[in-house]
Amino acid sequence: MVCEAGLKVGRVAGSLGEALRAGPDVATFVWRLASAALPAVLSADSRDTHKLLAVAADAAALAGARGTLDGLGPVAARGGSSRLVTEARRLAKVLTG
C-alpha cells in the first residue's frame, strides 16, 4: 500500500508525527491513517517501519485506541530489542490497555 505507491515509510511517519504534534484532537485521525497502513508495511518489512510504529503508538495512546492490528503480533513477539520490535511491543501494549 504505502510502499507500492512509491512513498517512503519514514516520510509518511514524519508527516503523521508532525500532524500529531498539532494536538490531541487529531490523534484519532492519525491513528486511523497509521493503522490502515501498518498491516501492509509490516508484511513488506519496509525500511523505517519502526518510525510508523512509534507514531502509531503515540496516536493510539492519545486516541484511547484498543484492539488488534494485523501483523503486529508476530513482530512484537520477535526476540531482541531492535527499534522495530521495541515499537511493535509498545503499540501492542497500548492496544491491549
BALUM-130905 format. One line per field, with one value per atom (N, C-alpha, C): residue number from 0; residue in three letters; chain; atom name; x, y, z. Coordinates in pm, 1 decimal. Example, Ala and Ser with C-alpha at 12.3 -4.5 7.8 and 13.67 -1.06 7.14 Angstrom:
k: 0, 0, 0, 1, 1, 1
r: ala, ala, ala, ser, ser, ser
c: A, A, A, A, A, A
a: N, CA, C, N, CA, C
east: 1319.0, 1230.0, 1320.0, 1285.0, 1367.0, 1290.0
north: -569.0, -450.0, -330.0, -225.0, -106.0, 3.0
up: 780.0, 780.0, 780.0, 708.0, 714.0, 787.0
END
This chain:
k: 0, 0, 0, 1, 1, 1, 2, 2, 2, 3, 3, 3, 4, 4, 4, 5, 5, 5, 6, 6, 6, 7, 7, 7, 8, 8, 8, 9, 9, 9, 10, 10, 10, 11, 11, 11, 12, 12, 12, 13, 13, 13, 14, 14, 14, 15, 15, 15, 16, 16, 16, 17, 17, 17, 18, 18, 18, 19, 19, 19, 20, 20, 20, 21, 21, 21, 22, 22, 22, 23, 23, 23, 24, 24, 24, 25, 25, 25, 26, 26, 26, 27, 27, 27, 28, 28, 28, 29, 29, 29, 30, 30, 30, 31, 31, 31, 32, 32, 32, 33, 33, 33, 34, 34, 34, 35, 35, 35, 36, 36, 36, 37, 37, 37, 38, 38, 38, 39, 39, 39, 40, 40, 40, 41, 41, 41, 42, 42, 42, 43, 43, 43, 44, 44, 44, 45, 45, 45, 46, 46, 46, 47, 47, 47, 48, 48, 48, 49, 49, 49, 50, 50, 50, 51, 51, 51, 52, 52, 52, 53, 53, 53, 54, 54, 54, 55, 55, 55, 56, 56, 56, 57, 57, 57, 58, 58, 58, 59, 59, 59, 60, 60, 60, 61, 61, 61, 62, 62, 62, 63, 63, 63, 64, 64, 64, 65, 65, 65, 66, 66, 66, 67, 67, 67, 68, 68, 68, 69, 69, 69, 70, 70, 70, 71, 71, 71, 72, 72, 72, 73, 73, 73, 74, 74, 74, 75, 75, 75, 76, 76, 76, 77, 77, 77, 78, 78, 78, 79, 79, 79, 80, 80, 80, 81, 81, 81, 82, 82, 82, 83, 83, 83, 84, 84, 84, 85, 85, 85, 86, 86, 86, 87, 87, 87, 88, 88, 88, 89, 89, 89, 90, 90, 90, 91, 91, 91, 92, 92, 92, 93, 93, 93, 94, 94, 94, 95, 95, 95, 96, 96, 96
r: met, met, met, val, val, val, cys, cys, cys, glu, glu, glu, ala, ala, ala, gly, gly, gly, leu, leu, leu, lys, lys, lys, val, val, val, gly, gly, gly, arg, arg, arg, val, val, val, ala, ala, ala, gly, gly, gly, ser, ser, ser, leu, leu, leu, gly, gly, gly, glu, glu, glu, ala, ala, ala, leu, leu, leu, arg, arg, arg, ala, ala, ala, gly, gly, gly, pro, pro, pro, asp, asp, asp, val, val, val, ala, ala, ala, thr, thr, thr, phe, phe, phe, val, val, val, trp, trp, trp, arg, arg, arg, leu, leu, leu, ala, ala, ala, ser, ser, ser, ala, ala, ala, ala, ala, ala, leu, leu, leu, pro, pro, pro, ala, ala, ala, val, val, val, leu, leu, leu, ser, ser, ser, ala, ala, ala, asp, asp, asp, ser, ser, ser, arg, arg, arg, asp, asp, asp, thr, thr, thr, his, his, his, lys, lys, lys, leu, leu, leu, leu, leu, leu, ala, ala, ala, val, val, val, ala, ala, ala, ala, ala, ala, asp, asp, asp, ala, ala, ala, ala, ala, ala, ala, ala, ala, leu, leu, leu, ala, ala, ala, gly, gly, gly, ala, ala, ala, arg, arg, arg, gly, gly, gly, thr, thr, thr, leu, leu, leu, asp, asp, asp, gly, gly, gly, leu, leu, leu, gly, gly, gly, pro, pro, pro, val, val, val, ala, ala, ala, ala, ala, ala, arg, arg, arg, gly, gly, gly, gly, gly, gly, ser, ser, ser, ser, ser, ser, arg, arg, arg, leu, leu, leu, val, val, val, thr, thr, thr, glu, glu, glu, ala, ala, ala, arg, arg, arg, arg, arg, arg, leu, leu, leu, ala, ala, ala, lys, lys, lys, val, val, val, leu, leu, leu, thr, thr, thr, gly, gly, gly
c: A, A, A, A, A, A, A, A, A, A, A, A, A, A, A, A, A, A, A, A, A, A, A, A, A, A, A, A, A, A, A, A, A, A, A, A, A, A, A, A, A, A, A, A, A, A, A, A, A, A, A, A, A, A, A, A, A, A, A, A, A, A, A, A, A, A, A, A, A, A, A, A, A, A, A, A, A, A, A, A, A, A, A, A, A, A, A, A, A, A, A, A, A, A, A, A, A, A, A, A, A, A, A, A, A, A, A, A, A, A, A, A, A, A, A, A, A, A, A, A, A, A, A, A, A, A, A, A, A, A, A, A, A, A, A, A, A, A, A, A, A, A, A, A, A, A, A, A, A, A, A, A, A, A, A, A, A, A, A, A, A, A, A, A, A, A, A, A, A, A, A, A, A, A, A, A, A, A, A, A, A, A, A, A, A, A, A, A, A, A, A, A, A, A, A, A, A, A, A, A, A, A, A, A, A, A, A, A, A, A, A, A, A, A, A, A, A, A, A, A, A, A, A, A, A, A, A, A, A, A, A, A, A, A, A, A, A, A, A, A, A, A, A, A, A, A, A, A, A, A, A, A, A, A, A, A, A, A, A, A, A, A, A, A, A, A, A, A, A, A, A, A, A, A, A, A, A, A, A, A, A, A, A, A, A, A, A, A, A, A, A
a: N, CA, C, N, CA, C, N, CA, C, N, CA, C, N, CA, C, N, CA, C, N, CA, C, N, CA, C, N, CA, C, N, CA, C, N, CA, C, N, CA, C, N, CA, C, N, CA, C, N, CA, C, N, CA, C, N, CA, C, N, CA, C, N, CA, C, N, CA, C, N, CA, C, N, CA, C, N, CA, C, N, CA, C, N, CA, C, N, CA, C, N, CA, C, N, CA, C, N, CA, C, N, CA, C, N, CA, C, N, CA, C, N, CA, C, N, CA, C, N, CA, C, N, CA, C, N, CA, C, N, CA, C, N, CA, C, N, CA, C, N, CA, C, N, CA, C, N, CA, C, N, CA, C, N, CA, C, N, CA, C, N, CA, C, N, CA, C, N, CA, C, N, CA, C, N, CA, C, N, CA, C, N, CA, C, N, CA, C, N, CA, C, N, CA, C, N, CA, C, N, CA, C, N, CA, C, N, CA, C, N, CA, C, N, CA, C, N, CA, C, N, CA, C, N, CA, C, N, CA, C, N, CA, C, N, CA, C, N, CA, C, N, CA, C, N, CA, C, N, CA, C, N, CA, C, N, CA, C, N, CA, C, N, CA, C, N, CA, C, N, CA, C, N, CA, C, N, CA, C, N, CA, C, N, CA, C, N, CA, C, N, CA, C, N, CA, C, N, CA, C, N, CA, C, N, CA, C, N, CA, C, N, CA, C, N, CA, C, N, CA, C, N, CA, C, N, CA, C, N, CA, C, N, CA, C, N, CA, C
east: 83.2, 0.0, 87.5, 146.0, 231.0, 353.4, 415.6, 537.8, 510.2, 398.8, 366.3, 338.6, 297.4, 267.4, 394.4, 507.9, 633.0, 664.2, 584.0, 610.1, 707.3, 788.0, 881.9, 817.9, 826.8, 762.1, 810.9, 940.1, 993.8, 933.3, 909.1, 848.1, 701.6, 632.9, 493.3, 485.5, 572.7, 575.2, 606.6, 700.7, 734.2, 617.6, 545.0, 428.6, 318.0, 294.8, 191.8, 234.0, 362.4, 412.6, 395.6, 421.8, 402.9, 255.7, 166.7, 23.0, -15.6, 40.4, 8.1, 54.0, 162.9, 211.9, 118.0, 23.5, -73.9, -167.2, -176.7, -258.5, -335.8, -386.4, -456.0, -585.6, -637.8, -762.6, -745.4, -624.4, -600.5, -552.5, -541.2, -486.7, -568.2, -699.5, -782.5, -761.8, -752.8, -728.4, -594.1, -489.0, -355.4, -356.4, -422.3, -430.2, -498.6, -607.0, -677.1, -588.0, -515.4, -425.1, -312.3, -249.2, -137.0, -183.2, -296.0, -343.8, -389.2, -432.0, -468.4, -344.4, -236.6, -113.7, -28.6, -31.0, 62.8, 56.5, -60.0, -57.3, 23.9, 8.6, 85.6, 233.1, 262.1, 401.1, 469.7, 399.7, 457.4, 482.9, 390.9, 408.3, 519.3, 546.3, 652.9, 789.2, 789.7, 913.9, 992.1, 923.0, 978.9, 1078.2, 1167.9, 1262.2, 1185.9, 1231.0, 1172.3, 1034.5, 997.9, 869.6, 860.6, 972.2, 972.1, 923.7, 950.9, 906.7, 755.1, 695.8, 549.7, 487.0, 549.9, 500.7, 505.0, 610.1, 621.8, 511.8, 487.2, 380.2, 245.1, 225.9, 100.2, 78.2, 183.0, 170.4, 133.8, 196.5, 164.6, 20.3, -19.9, -156.0, -258.5, -231.7, -324.2, -341.4, -231.7, -239.7, -324.4, -302.3, -379.9, -526.8, -552.6, -689.7, -763.7, -692.1, -755.5, -791.3, -715.0, -744.0, -718.1, -801.9, -786.9, -816.8, -766.3, -797.1, -672.7, -682.5, -570.8, -536.4, -421.2, -375.3, -307.5, -354.8, -299.1, -147.8, -75.3, 68.5, 150.1, 86.7, 160.9, 212.0, 129.6, 165.6, 296.0, 315.1, 440.7, 564.5, 551.5, 666.5, 695.0, 590.1, 608.0, 663.2, 635.5, 680.9, 823.8, 883.3, 1021.9, 1115.4, 1223.6, 1325.5, 1405.4, 1479.8, 1568.9, 1511.0, 1588.6, 1547.8, 1569.1, 1552.4, 1564.9, 1455.5, 1472.9, 1370.6, 1237.2, 1242.3, 1120.7, 1044.7, 1114.0, 1049.9, 1004.2, 1086.8, 1051.5, 925.2, 915.5, 796.9, 674.8, 694.4, 581.7, 527.0, 614.8, 570.6, 498.8, 551.5, 488.0, 347.5, 331.1, 198.6, 106.2, 156.0, 72.8, 26.1, 114.7, 78.3, -29.6, -17.5, -119.8, -254.5, -254.3, -379.0, -447.9, -370.1, -430.9, -465.7, -434.3, -473.3, -385.1
north: -118.9, 0.0, 125.0, 157.7, 275.5, 252.7, 136.5, 107.1, 100.3, 39.1, 23.7, 158.3, 255.3, 386.7, 469.0, 414.5, 485.4, 582.2, 582.3, 669.0, 600.7, 678.9, 625.0, 626.1, 512.9, 497.4, 603.3, 632.8, 733.4, 871.3, 905.0, 1035.4, 1038.6, 929.1, 920.8, 932.9, 860.1, 866.0, 1007.6, 1072.4, 1209.3, 1304.6, 1290.0, 1376.2, 1349.8, 1222.8, 1189.6, 1236.5, 1225.3, 1274.5, 1424.1, 1495.0, 1640.3, 1674.9, 1603.3, 1626.0, 1599.2, 1495.1, 1459.6, 1567.9, 1635.7, 1743.6, 1865.0, 1867.7, 1977.0, 1971.0, 1855.9, 1843.9, 1715.0, 1683.1, 1556.2, 1543.3, 1653.6, 1647.7, 1570.7, 1563.3, 1493.3, 1349.0, 1306.9, 1174.0, 1062.3, 1071.6, 967.1, 960.6, 1074.4, 1078.7, 1015.7, 1053.1, 997.2, 847.3, 804.7, 662.0, 585.2, 638.1, 569.3, 555.0, 659.3, 652.1, 551.9, 561.3, 471.8, 326.7, 302.9, 165.1, 106.3, 190.3, 141.5, 102.2, 175.0, 149.2, 37.5, 22.5, -68.4, -214.3, -275.1, -416.5, -440.5, -354.7, -369.7, -341.3, -240.9, -204.9, -314.8, -368.8, -477.4, -602.2, -634.3, -754.8, -737.5, -614.2, -587.5, -573.3, -565.4, -546.9, -428.6, -316.9, -196.3, -125.0, -53.5, 29.7, 137.9, 171.6, 276.1, 241.0, 114.5, 73.2, 111.9, 108.2, 144.5, 287.8, 375.6, 514.4, 524.7, 449.0, 449.6, 383.9, 277.8, 213.6, 310.9, 390.6, 486.7, 592.0, 645.9, 744.5, 680.5, 558.5, 487.6, 464.5, 427.2, 404.9, 533.9, 644.1, 773.3, 812.9, 798.6, 836.1, 745.1, 615.8, 521.2, 552.8, 586.1, 620.4, 744.7, 847.1, 971.3, 952.1, 866.8, 844.1, 741.4, 670.7, 566.4, 443.3, 418.4, 304.6, 172.2, 74.5, -60.6, -158.5, -280.6, -383.6, -451.6, -499.4, -570.4, -504.1, -541.2, -488.3, -602.2, -632.0, -741.9, -726.3, -832.4, -835.0, -783.6, -721.6, -664.4, -772.0, -870.4, -973.8, -1044.5, -1094.8, -1164.1, -1074.8, -948.8, -858.0, -829.8, -806.6, -779.5, -900.8, -1020.7, -1143.7, -1182.6, -1113.2, -1145.0, -1122.1, -1193.4, -1171.6, -1047.0, -1003.0, -890.7, -758.7, -654.7, -521.7, -416.9, -457.2, -360.7, -254.8, -143.7, -38.4, -89.3, -174.5, -230.5, -310.8, -400.6, -485.9, -403.1, -309.3, -224.8, -144.8, -83.6, -3.5, -91.8, -209.4, -302.1, -344.1, -372.8, -410.1, -294.0, -175.0, -57.6, -36.9, -48.2, -33.7, -145.2, -267.1, -378.6, -355.4, -302.0, -273.6, -166.4, -62.2, 43.4, -15.7, -99.2, -152.5, -252.7, -312.5, -407.3, -342.7, -215.2, -140.2, -167.4
up: 0.0, 0.0, 0.0, 110.4, 114.8, 27.8, 42.2, -32.9, -182.4, -220.7, -361.7, -428.6, -352.4, -408.0, -428.6, -389.9, -406.4, -293.5, -190.5, -76.2, 18.5, 84.9, 181.6, 319.1, 387.3, 517.6, 615.4, 612.7, 703.4, 681.3, 556.7, 526.1, 568.3, 545.6, 588.5, 740.6, 809.5, 955.5, 1003.8, 937.9, 975.9, 959.8, 851.3, 827.1, 928.5, 957.2, 1056.9, 1195.8, 1225.0, 1353.4, 1366.6, 1258.2, 1258.1, 1280.3, 1215.2, 1235.3, 1379.8, 1437.4, 1576.0, 1673.0, 1640.1, 1726.0, 1725.7, 1634.0, 1631.3, 1751.4, 1813.9, 1933.6, 1938.4, 2054.7, 2073.3, 1993.4, 1945.8, 1868.2, 1737.2, 1686.0, 1559.7, 1580.6, 1704.9, 1735.0, 1670.4, 1674.3, 1615.3, 1464.4, 1400.6, 1256.3, 1221.6, 1294.8, 1270.7, 1297.1, 1404.4, 1435.0, 1321.8, 1270.0, 1160.7, 1036.9, 1003.6, 888.3, 912.5, 1028.6, 1059.2, 1067.4, 1131.4, 1147.2, 1013.4, 921.6, 788.2, 708.8, 727.4, 651.7, 711.3, 842.1, 907.4, 863.9, 845.4, 804.2, 676.6, 578.1, 453.7, 476.8, 555.3, 582.1, 662.5, 762.7, 842.9, 759.1, 671.0, 589.1, 486.4, 446.8, 349.5, 416.8, 550.7, 625.7, 570.0, 557.0, 495.1, 586.0, 522.2, 596.0, 670.6, 787.9, 873.0, 927.4, 924.3, 981.0, 1127.8, 1198.1, 1340.1, 1361.1, 1266.4, 1279.7, 1271.1, 1180.8, 1170.2, 1292.9, 1342.9, 1465.2, 1583.6, 1593.1, 1703.1, 1697.7, 1579.0, 1563.2, 1592.1, 1544.6, 1568.9, 1717.4, 1789.4, 1933.6, 2005.9, 1968.8, 2030.3, 2000.5, 1874.8, 1835.8, 1902.3, 1906.4, 1969.2, 2116.7, 2183.8, 2326.1, 2348.1, 2267.2, 2281.4, 2244.8, 2146.2, 2099.6, 2183.6, 2270.0, 2350.5, 2269.1, 2163.7, 2075.3, 2147.1, 2118.6, 2172.8, 2061.3, 2074.9, 1976.3, 1924.8, 1802.8, 1740.8, 1607.7, 1557.0, 1429.3, 1355.4, 1235.8, 1157.2, 1139.7, 1170.3, 1150.9, 1267.4, 1364.9, 1477.2, 1572.7, 1602.0, 1699.4, 1669.0, 1547.9, 1517.6, 1530.5, 1495.9, 1507.2, 1654.7, 1733.1, 1875.2, 1949.6, 1899.4, 1964.5, 1927.7, 1833.4, 1795.1, 1913.0, 1913.7, 2015.0, 1983.5, 2080.9, 2058.8, 2104.5, 2080.8, 2125.7, 2017.5, 1892.3, 1783.0, 1797.2, 1729.5, 1736.2, 1681.6, 1577.9, 1521.2, 1626.6, 1693.1, 1794.2, 1913.8, 1956.8, 2071.3, 2044.4, 1927.9, 1895.2, 1871.3, 1814.9, 1797.2, 1932.6, 2026.5, 2162.0, 2229.9, 2211.1, 2272.7, 2217.5, 2085.8, 2026.3, 2074.2, 2078.7, 2126.0, 2269.3, 2351.3, 2490.9, 2498.1, 2417.3, 2413.5, 2372.2, 2270.2, 2215.6, 2308.4, 2397.7, 2491.5, 2624.4, 2638.1, 2755.8, 2871.1
END
